[in-house]
Amino acid sequence: MNLGLNGKVALVLASSRGLGQAMAVSLAREGVKVAVTGRNPAGLQKS
């Protein structure tokens, strides 16, 4: 799905698991440069 976000930048909070992680991954697949934060470093590596 093309949302027209290619080249944009996003900050996703609480992205080490759950909805935040899913959002970070989805945005990255759309070509967005994503900065992630969270309490679980291992989970952030997956994001």
N, C-alpha and C positions, 0 to 999 in steps of 0.2 A: 504494500500500500504506500503510495507516494503522498506524503503530507506537505511537501514543499519545505522541509526543514533542513535540507542538505546544506552543510556549512555553518549552521547555527551553533550556538554554545548553550549548554544547559547545566545547571547545578541540581543534582538530585540528592536530597537529604534522606537519611535512614535507608540507604541502598544496599546494605549488607545482606538483606533477605526480604522475602515477601513482596509486597507491591512495589516498594522502592527499587528493589533489584530488577523486577520485571520491567518497570518503567525505564530504568537506565539501559537495560539490554535492548529494549524496543527502540529507544531513541538512537542508540548507537547504530542499530541496523538501518535506520533512516538516514544515516550520514551525519548525525549530530555529534559534535565534540562534547563528551559528557565528563563532568567532574563529579565524583561520588564521595559521600561521607557516611560514616556509620561506626558502630561500636565494635564490630566483629571484623578484624583485619582479614581473616581467612575468607569470609563472605564477600568482602570488597574485592578480593582477587578474582572471584568468580564473576563479579559485575564488570 
